[in-house]
Amino acid sequence: MRADRGAQIQFVEDKQEFSRFPTKTGRRSLSRSISQSSTDSYSSAASYTDSSDDETSPRDKAQVNSKGSGDFCVKNIKQAEFGRREIEIAEQDMSALISLRKRAQGEKPLAGAKIIGCTHITAQTAVLIETLAALGAQCRWTACNIYSTQNEVAAALSEAGVAVFAWKGESEDDFWWCIDRCVNMEGWQANMILDDGGDLTHWVYKKYPNVFKKIRGIVEESVTGVHRLYQLSKAGKLSVPAMNVNDSVTKQKFDNLYCCRESILDGLKRTTDVMFGGKQVVVCGYGEVGKGCCAALKALGAIVYVTEIDPICALQACMDGFRVVKLNEVIRQVDVIITCTGNKNVVTRDQLDRMKNGSIVCNMGHSNTEIDVASLRTPELTWERVRSQVDHVIWPDGKRVILLAEGRLLNLSCSTVPTFVLSITATTQALALIELYNAPEGRYKQDVYLLPKKMDEYVASLHLPTFDAHLTELSDEQAKYLGLNKNGPFKPNYYRYRALISQNGKDA
């Protein structure tokens, strides 16, 4: 919520050259059982940790914070001071959340709210969590991704009194144990859910149906999680109102687009040291995430192909200067494959078999099912850990494919994401929670809703002072001519905010 060294990776197509990459005998196998999951978090943990890591599971440690509380489970509570510094750095670029604290702290709009959250646990989400607490909420938190937790930040939150159950490198069993500990607290019952991926919502719905029925609102920020909410709603099983934050303008057009435009390069550079100029890259999916990835790669001189199922998105890719292809048409020649669809089996074992030596495969979508990683865990293939979250998968002839984060979310598993753009998403989440928690009975029924446009505009307005931006105000005559309220909203709900990509790869 995430290597190959350029000097060591040789992009060789002649199979006779594969003898340079002999398969080592007796190498530790990484074959593990993989659950048939639909989200990023249904996965097993990494087999290796750095030698400096404490191998003792946090579940086996007895830890308490300075106040004597042991209601948390993190890697090392002694890292709290370091984590606090990380949070303080993030606060400097999340002025909108700090402003929200100041504006709403007196009235405590979340007083009485008991929020359970399942998100990436980073310095940026810590600012959100502490904002919710400042607005009156009690919070218990767990991680939506087994690799994205910043251990020192989890420790700092636990020291501050937030019950956090998460650490980097959890196993699959740890992941679900942490979710259960987050939910199952004697004498404490949640009434709000903030989710990223739907795992927490799914767990409460399945295992604690009585708790689920008493939830006042769910806020979900991922494609995967929103899809699962709509499935529940369609089946008539969604007994609480839910807010689809992922499709709000301030999430979709900023986090998905601008965040991925920067973090795709960061994640690939940190893990592989790859040079993008001249590389052939295929981006699977041209939604907002795909658009951001393509713009960044094109700007650095990569030759970018796009795969798409949607003719509208495909036409956008064509108009933006990208060639739209089927993956099988370019699979033998591309250097990098990036999935951005949220679907399953986007890159199959057959296609992985046909990739050339030294190719890089990674995922920028929330779900870890886009790359068929399970099919690679077979006896004839050898896995070799190179760096944290970087594996060489070695074929019998010596061919190596570089797999990042075991097919999980690249940017948050292998790097970090821009703080400012996360401030936009976090502010959207906070307002959605406030709206659902304080809504009068009957305003929201047992269904999935989009964030009201007025709130989207408010989130944007909170971030404009960072750029010293000054909005033009409509005159009474202009407002009447356009049929608008002078204070907004300024666009109808059907309006599509579109960031165009110019010839130099930058947004226009």
C-alpha positions as CSV (number, residue, x, y, z in Angstrom):
1,M,0.0,0.0,0.0
2,R,5.6,-2.5,-2.3
3,A,15.1,-6.2,-7.9
4,D,16.5,-6.6,-10.6
5,R,19.7,-4.8,-11.3
6,G,20.2,-3.4,-14.7
7,A,23.7,-4.8,-14.9
8,Q,22.5,-8.3,-14.1
9,I,19.4,-8.5,-16.2
10,Q,20.1,-9.4,-19.8
11,F,17.2,-9.1,-22.2
12,V,18.2,-12.1,-24.4
13,E,15.9,-13.6,-27.0
14,D,18.3,-16.4,-28.2
15,K,17.4,-19.5,-26.2
16,Q,21.0,-20.6,-26.5
17,E,21.9,-17.8,-24.2
18,F,19.6,-19.1,-21.4
19,S,22.4,-21.4,-20.2
20,R,23.8,-18.3,-18.6
21,F,21.0,-18.5,-16.0
22,P,21.3,-22.1,-14.6
23,T,18.7,-23.3,-12.2
24,K,20.3,-23.9,-8.8
25,T,19.6,-27.2,-7.2
26,G,18.4,-27.3,-3.7
27,R,17.1,-23.7,-3.8
28,R,14.3,-23.1,-1.3
29,S,11.0,-23.6,-3.0
30,L,8.4,-20.9,-2.8
31,S,5.5,-23.1,-3.7
32,R,2.6,-22.4,-1.4
33,S,-1.1,-22.9,-1.4
34,I,-3.0,-20.0,-2.9
35,S,-6.6,-19.3,-2.0
36,Q,-9.1,-18.7,-4.7
37,S,-9.3,-15.1,-3.9
38,S,-11.0,-12.1,-5.4
39,T,-9.1,-9.4,-3.7
40,D,-5.6,-8.3,-3.2
41,S,-5.5,-9.6,0.4
42,Y,-6.4,-13.2,-0.2
43,S,-2.8,-14.2,-0.4
44,S,0.1,-15.9,1.3
45,A,3.0,-14.1,2.8
46,A,6.5,-13.8,1.5
47,S,8.7,-16.7,2.2
48,Y,11.7,-14.6,3.0
49,T,12.5,-11.7,5.3
50,D,15.6,-9.7,5.7
51,S,18.1,-11.4,8.0
52,S,17.9,-8.4,10.3
53,D,14.1,-8.9,10.8
54,D,12.8,-10.3,14.0
55,E,11.5,-13.7,13.0
56,T,9.1,-13.9,16.0
57,S,5.5,-13.4,14.9
58,P,3.8,-10.4,16.5
59,R,1.0,-12.7,17.5
60,D,3.5,-14.4,19.9
61,K,4.7,-11.2,21.5
62,A,3.3,-9.6,24.6
63,Q,3.5,-5.9,24.0
64,V,2.0,-2.9,25.8
65,N,2.2,0.8,25.0
66,S,3.3,3.5,27.5
67,K,-0.2,3.7,28.9
68,G,-0.2,0.0,29.7
69,S,-2.7,-1.0,27.0
70,G,-2.0,-4.2,25.0
71,D,-5.1,-3.9,22.7
72,F,-3.0,-4.0,19.5
73,C,-0.7,-6.3,17.5
74,V,2.2,-4.7,15.6
75,K,5.7,-5.7,14.7
76,N,7.4,-3.6,17.4
77,I,5.8,-1.0,19.6
78,K,9.3,0.4,20.3
79,Q,9.3,1.9,16.8
80,A,6.5,4.3,17.8
81,E,8.7,7.4,18.0
82,F,10.2,6.8,14.6
83,G,6.6,6.3,13.2
84,R,5.5,9.5,14.8
85,R,8.1,11.4,12.8
86,E,6.8,9.8,9.6
87,I,3.3,10.9,10.4
88,E,4.4,14.4,11.1
89,I,6.1,14.6,7.7
90,A,2.9,13.4,6.0
91,E,0.8,16.0,7.9
92,Q,2.8,18.7,6.2
93,D,1.4,17.8,2.8
94,M,-2.1,16.9,4.0
95,S,-3.2,20.3,5.0
96,A,-6.9,19.7,4.0
97,L,-7.3,17.0,6.7
98,I,-5.6,19.3,9.2
99,S,-8.0,22.0,8.2
100,L,-10.9,19.6,8.5
101,R,-9.8,18.8,12.1
102,K,-9.8,22.5,12.9
103,R,-13.1,23.3,11.3
104,A,-15.0,20.3,12.8
105,Q,-13.2,19.6,16.0
106,G,-15.4,21.7,18.1
107,E,-18.6,20.0,17.1
108,K,-17.1,16.5,17.0
109,P,-19.3,15.2,14.1
110,L,-18.1,11.7,14.7
111,A,-18.7,11.6,18.5
112,G,-20.1,8.1,19.3
113,A,-18.8,6.6,16.0
114,K,-17.0,3.3,16.4
115,I,-15.1,2.8,13.2
116,I,-13.4,-0.4,12.1
117,G,-11.0,0.2,9.2
118,C,-9.2,-2.0,6.7
119,T,-6.8,0.1,4.6
120,H,-3.1,0.4,3.8
121,I,-1.5,1.4,7.0
122,T,1.0,4.2,6.1
123,A,1.9,7.6,7.4
124,Q,-0.8,9.1,5.2
125,T,-3.6,6.8,6.4
126,A,-2.4,7.5,9.9
127,V,-3.2,11.2,9.4
128,L,-6.7,10.2,8.3
129,I,-7.2,7.8,11.3
130,E,-6.0,10.5,13.8
131,T,-8.3,13.0,12.1
132,L,-11.3,10.7,12.6
133,A,-10.2,10.3,16.3
134,A,-9.9,14.1,16.6
135,L,-13.5,14.4,15.3
136,G,-14.8,12.1,18.0
137,A,-14.5,8.6,16.6
138,Q,-13.1,5.5,18.3
139,C,-11.1,3.5,15.8
140,R,-9.8,0.0,15.4
141,W,-7.7,-0.7,12.3
142,T,-6.2,-3.5,10.2
143,A,-4.4,-3.7,6.9
144,C,-5.9,-4.5,3.5
145,N,-2.6,-5.5,2.0
146,I,0.0,-7.9,3.6
147,Y,2.9,-5.9,2.2
148,S,2.0,-2.2,2.5
149,T,2.0,-1.7,6.3
150,Q,4.7,0.6,7.6
151,N,5.6,-1.1,10.9
152,E,6.8,2.1,12.6
153,V,3.5,3.9,11.7
154,A,1.5,1.0,13.0
155,A,3.5,1.3,16.3
156,A,2.9,5.0,16.5
157,L,-0.8,4.6,16.1
158,S,-0.9,1.9,18.7
159,E,1.1,4.1,21.1
160,A,-1.5,6.9,20.5
161,G,-4.3,4.6,21.6
162,V,-5.6,3.3,18.2
163,A,-6.1,-0.5,18.3
164,V,-4.0,-1.6,15.2
165,F,-3.6,-5.2,14.1
166,A,-1.1,-5.3,11.2
167,W,2.5,-5.7,10.2
168,K,4.4,-5.9,7.0
169,G,4.7,-9.5,5.6
170,E,1.7,-11.1,7.2
171,S,0.7,-14.6,6.2
172,E,-2.7,-15.3,4.9
173,D,-3.7,-16.7,8.3
174,D,-2.3,-13.6,10.0
175,F,-4.3,-11.4,7.7
176,W,-7.7,-12.9,8.6
177,W,-6.6,-13.2,12.3
178,C,-5.9,-9.4,12.3
179,I,-9.3,-8.6,10.7
180,D,-11.0,-10.8,13.3
181,R,-9.2,-9.1,16.2
182,C,-10.1,-5.7,14.8
183,V,-13.8,-6.6,14.8
184,N,-14.1,-8.9,17.8
185,M,-13.6,-6.8,20.9
186,E,-15.7,-7.7,24.0
187,G,-17.8,-4.8,25.1
188,W,-17.2,-2.8,21.9
189,Q,-19.3,-3.0,18.8
190,A,-18.5,-1.1,15.6
191,N,-21.2,1.0,13.9
192,M,-19.2,2.2,10.9
193,I,-16.8,0.5,8.4
194,L,-14.1,2.1,6.3
195,D,-12.8,-0.5,3.8
196,D,-10.4,-0.8,0.9
197,G,-11.0,-4.0,-1.1
198,G,-14.1,-5.3,0.7
199,D,-12.3,-7.9,2.9
200,L,-13.4,-6.4,6.2
201,T,-17.0,-5.9,5.0
202,H,-17.1,-9.5,3.7
203,W,-15.7,-10.8,7.0
204,V,-18.2,-8.9,9.2
205,Y,-21.1,-9.9,6.8
206,K,-20.2,-13.6,6.9
207,K,-18.9,-14.1,10.5
208,Y,-20.7,-11.4,12.5
209,P,-24.1,-10.9,10.8
210,N,-25.6,-9.3,14.0
211,V,-22.8,-6.7,14.0
212,F,-23.3,-6.1,10.3
213,K,-27.0,-5.4,10.7
214,K,-26.2,-2.7,13.2
215,I,-23.6,-0.9,11.0
216,R,-24.8,2.6,10.2
217,G,-22.7,3.0,7.0
218,I,-19.9,1.6,4.9
219,V,-17.4,3.6,3.0
220,E,-15.5,1.7,0.3
221,E,-12.7,3.1,-1.9
222,S,-11.6,0.4,-4.3
223,V,-13.0,-1.0,-7.6
224,T,-12.9,-4.5,-6.1
225,G,-14.7,-3.6,-2.9
226,V,-17.3,-1.5,-4.7
227,H,-18.0,-4.4,-7.1
228,R,-18.6,-6.7,-4.1
229,L,-21.0,-4.1,-2.5
230,Y,-23.0,-3.9,-5.7
231,Q,-23.2,-7.7,-5.8
232,L,-24.6,-7.7,-2.2
233,S,-27.0,-4.9,-3.1
234,K,-28.2,-6.7,-6.2
235,A,-28.8,-9.9,-4.2
236,G,-30.8,-8.0,-1.6
237,K,-28.3,-8.8,1.1
238,L,-26.9,-5.3,1.8
239,S,-28.7,-4.3,5.0
240,V,-26.8,-1.0,5.5
241,P,-26.2,2.1,3.3
242,A,-22.8,2.2,1.6
243,M,-20.8,5.0,0.0
244,N,-18.9,4.3,-3.2
245,V,-15.9,6.6,-2.8
246,N,-13.9,5.0,-5.6
247,D,-16.2,6.6,-8.2
248,S,-16.3,10.0,-6.7
249,V,-14.6,12.6,-8.8
250,T,-11.9,13.4,-6.2
251,K,-10.9,9.8,-5.9
252,Q,-11.2,8.6,-9.5
253,K,-9.7,11.5,-11.2
254,F,-6.9,12.3,-8.7
255,D,-5.9,9.2,-6.7
256,N,-6.4,6.7,-9.6
257,L,-4.9,9.0,-12.3
258,Y,-2.3,11.4,-10.8
259,C,-1.2,9.1,-8.0
260,C,-0.5,6.1,-10.4
261,R,1.1,8.4,-12.9
262,E,3.9,9.1,-10.4
263,S,3.9,5.9,-8.3
264,I,4.2,3.5,-11.2
265,L,7.7,4.9,-12.0
266,D,8.7,4.9,-8.3
267,G,7.7,1.3,-7.8
268,L,9.5,0.0,-10.9
269,K,12.6,2.1,-10.3
270,R,13.0,1.0,-6.6
271,T,12.6,-2.7,-7.4
272,T,14.3,-3.1,-10.8
273,D,16.4,0.0,-11.5
274,V,15.0,-0.3,-15.0
275,M,15.5,2.5,-17.6
276,F,12.3,3.2,-19.4
277,G,13.6,4.9,-22.6
278,G,13.1,2.6,-25.5
279,K,11.5,-0.2,-23.5
280,Q,8.4,-1.8,-24.9
281,V,5.6,-1.8,-22.3
282,V,2.1,-3.1,-22.4
283,V,-0.5,-1.6,-20.0
284,C,-3.5,-3.8,-19.6
285,G,-6.5,-1.6,-19.0
286,Y,-7.0,2.1,-19.9
287,G,-9.1,3.3,-17.1
288,E,-7.9,6.1,-14.8
289,V,-5.1,3.9,-13.4
290,G,-4.0,2.8,-16.9
291,K,-4.1,6.4,-18.2
292,G,-1.8,7.5,-15.5
293,C,0.7,4.7,-16.0
294,C,0.7,5.2,-19.8
295,A,1.3,9.0,-19.5
296,A,4.3,8.5,-17.2
297,L,5.9,5.8,-19.3
298,K,5.4,7.7,-22.5
299,A,6.9,10.8,-21.1
300,L,10.1,8.9,-20.3
301,G,10.4,7.5,-23.8
302,A,8.9,4.0,-23.4
303,I,7.0,2.4,-26.3
304,V,3.6,1.8,-24.8
305,Y,0.9,-0.6,-26.0
306,V,-2.6,-0.8,-24.4
307,T,-5.0,-3.7,-24.1
308,E,-8.7,-2.9,-23.6
309,I,-12.1,-4.6,-23.7
310,D,-14.1,-1.3,-23.7
311,P,-14.3,0.4,-27.1
312,I,-14.6,3.8,-25.5
313,C,-11.5,3.5,-23.4
314,A,-9.7,1.9,-26.4
315,L,-10.6,4.8,-28.6
316,Q,-9.3,7.2,-25.9
317,A,-6.0,5.3,-25.9
318,C,-5.8,5.5,-29.7
319,M,-6.5,9.3,-29.6
320,D,-3.8,9.7,-26.9
321,G,-1.3,8.1,-29.2
322,F,-1.1,4.5,-28.0
323,R,-1.5,1.4,-30.1
324,V,-4.3,-0.8,-28.8
325,V,-3.4,-4.5,-29.2
326,K,-4.2,-8.0,-27.9
327,L,-1.7,-9.2,-25.4
328,N,-0.9,-12.2,-27.5
329,E,0.2,-10.0,-30.4
330,V,3.1,-8.4,-28.4
331,I,3.8,-10.9,-25.6
332,R,7.0,-12.2,-27.1
333,Q,8.5,-8.7,-27.6
334,V,7.5,-6.6,-24.6
335,D,9.9,-5.8,-21.7
336,V,7.3,-4.9,-19.1
337,I,3.7,-5.9,-18.5
338,I,1.5,-3.8,-16.1
339,T,-2.0,-4.9,-15.3
340,C,-4.6,-2.2,-14.3
341,T,-8.0,-3.9,-14.7
342,G,-9.2,-5.3,-11.4
343,N,-10.1,-8.5,-13.3
344,K,-8.7,-12.0,-13.1
345,N,-6.4,-14.0,-15.4
346,V,-5.4,-11.0,-17.4
347,V,-1.9,-12.5,-17.8
348,T,-2.1,-16.3,-18.1
349,R,0.5,-19.0,-17.6
350,D,0.6,-19.6,-21.3
351,Q,1.5,-15.9,-21.9
352,L,4.1,-15.9,-19.1
353,D,5.7,-19.0,-20.8
354,R,6.1,-17.0,-24.0
355,M,7.6,-13.8,-22.4
356,K,11.2,-13.2,-23.2
357,N,14.1,-13.5,-20.7
358,G,14.3,-10.6,-18.2
359,S,10.8,-9.4,-18.7
360,I,9.1,-7.6,-15.8
361,V,5.5,-8.4,-14.7
362,C,3.6,-6.3,-12.2
363,N,0.1,-5.3,-11.1
364,M,-1.3,-1.8,-10.4
365,G,-4.9,-2.9,-9.8
366,H,-6.2,-3.7,-6.3
367,S,-6.9,-7.4,-7.0
368,N,-4.0,-9.9,-6.9
369,T,-5.8,-12.1,-9.4
370,E,-4.8,-10.2,-12.6
371,I,-1.6,-12.2,-13.0
372,D,-2.0,-15.9,-12.7
373,V,0.7,-16.3,-10.1
374,A,-0.8,-19.5,-8.8
375,S,0.1,-21.3,-12.0
376,L,3.8,-20.4,-11.5
377,R,4.0,-22.3,-8.2
378,T,4.8,-25.6,-9.8
379,P,7.9,-27.9,-9.3
380,E,9.4,-27.2,-12.7
381,L,9.7,-23.5,-12.0
382,T,12.2,-22.1,-9.4
383,W,11.6,-19.0,-7.5
384,E,14.6,-16.9,-6.4
385,R,14.1,-13.9,-4.0
386,V,16.3,-11.0,-5.2
387,R,15.1,-8.1,-3.1
388,S,12.1,-7.5,-0.9
389,Q,9.0,-8.1,-3.0
390,V,11.1,-9.0,-6.1
391,D,11.3,-12.6,-7.4
392,H,13.0,-14.2,-10.3
393,V,10.8,-17.0,-11.6
394,I,13.1,-19.3,-13.5
395,W,12.0,-21.7,-16.2
396,P,13.8,-25.1,-16.9
397,D,15.7,-23.6,-19.8
398,G,17.1,-20.8,-17.6
399,K,14.7,-18.0,-18.7
400,R,13.9,-15.6,-15.9
401,V,10.8,-13.4,-15.5
402,I,10.9,-10.8,-12.8
403,L,7.7,-10.8,-10.8
404,L,7.0,-7.8,-8.4
405,A,5.1,-8.1,-5.2
406,E,3.9,-11.6,-6.1
407,G,1.3,-9.9,-8.3
408,R,-0.1,-7.6,-5.6
409,L,-0.4,-3.9,-5.8
410,L,3.0,-2.6,-6.9
411,N,3.1,1.0,-5.7
412,L,2.0,0.4,-2.1
413,S,3.8,-2.9,-1.8
414,C,7.1,-1.8,-3.3
415,S,7.3,1.9,-2.8
416,T,5.2,4.8,-1.5
417,V,2.6,7.0,-3.1
418,P,2.4,10.9,-3.2
419,T,1.2,12.2,0.1
420,F,-0.8,15.1,-1.4
421,V,-3.0,13.0,-3.6
422,L,-3.7,10.7,-0.7
423,S,-4.8,13.7,1.2
424,I,-7.6,14.2,-1.4
425,T,-8.8,10.6,-1.1
426,A,-8.5,10.6,2.7
427,T,-10.5,13.8,3.0
428,T,-13.2,12.3,0.7
429,Q,-13.3,9.2,3.0
430,A,-13.6,11.3,6.1
431,L,-16.5,13.4,4.7
432,A,-18.3,10.2,3.5
433,L,-18.1,8.8,7.0
434,I,-19.4,12.1,8.5
435,E,-22.2,12.2,6.0
436,L,-23.4,8.6,6.6
437,Y,-23.0,8.8,10.3
438,N,-25.0,12.0,10.7
439,A,-27.6,11.5,8.0
440,P,-31.1,11.6,9.2
441,E,-33.0,8.3,9.1
442,G,-34.4,7.6,5.7
443,R,-31.9,9.8,3.7
444,Y,-29.9,6.7,2.7
445,K,-31.6,3.3,2.1
446,Q,-29.9,-0.1,2.0
447,D,-28.0,0.6,-1.2
448,V,-24.7,1.9,-2.6
449,Y,-24.4,5.7,-3.2
450,L,-22.0,8.1,-4.7
451,L,-20.6,10.9,-2.7
452,P,-22.8,14.0,-3.3
453,K,-21.2,16.4,-5.9
454,K,-21.2,19.2,-3.4
455,M,-18.9,17.2,-1.1
456,D,-16.6,16.5,-4.1
457,E,-16.3,20.2,-4.7
458,Y,-15.7,20.9,-1.0
459,V,-12.8,18.4,-1.0
460,A,-11.2,20.1,-4.0
461,S,-11.7,23.5,-2.4
462,L,-9.8,22.4,0.7
463,H,-6.8,21.6,-1.4
464,L,-6.6,24.7,-3.5
465,P,-4.8,26.9,-0.9
466,T,-1.8,24.6,-1.2
467,F,-1.3,26.1,-4.7
468,D,-2.4,29.6,-3.8
469,A,-5.2,29.1,-6.2
470,H,-8.0,31.7,-6.3
471,L,-11.5,30.7,-7.6
472,T,-13.5,33.0,-9.8
473,E,-16.9,33.7,-8.4
474,L,-20.1,33.9,-10.5
475,S,-22.1,37.0,-10.6
476,D,-25.8,36.8,-9.9
477,E,-26.5,37.4,-13.6
478,Q,-24.0,34.7,-14.7
479,A,-25.4,32.2,-12.2
480,K,-28.9,32.8,-13.4
481,Y,-27.8,32.5,-17.0
482,L,-26.2,29.0,-16.3
483,G,-29.0,28.0,-14.0
484,L,-26.6,27.4,-11.1
485,N,-26.4,28.2,-7.4
486,K,-23.5,30.6,-7.0
487,N,-22.0,28.2,-4.3
488,G,-22.3,25.1,-6.4
489,P,-22.5,22.4,-7.3
490,F,-21.2,23.6,-10.6
491,K,-21.5,20.5,-12.8
492,P,-24.4,18.0,-13.2
493,N,-23.8,14.4,-11.9
494,Y,-23.5,13.1,-15.4
495,Y,-20.5,15.5,-16.2
496,R,-17.3,13.5,-17.0
497,Y,-14.2,15.3,-15.9
498,R,-11.6,14.2,-18.4
499,A,-7.8,14.7,-18.2
500,L,-6.4,14.7,-21.7
501,I,-2.9,13.5,-22.4
502,S,-0.9,15.7,-24.8
503,Q,1.8,14.5,-27.2
504,N,4.5,14.9,-24.5
505,G,2.7,12.6,-22.2
506,K,1.5,15.3,-19.8
507,D,-2.0,16.1,-18.8
508,A,-3.5,18.9,-20.8
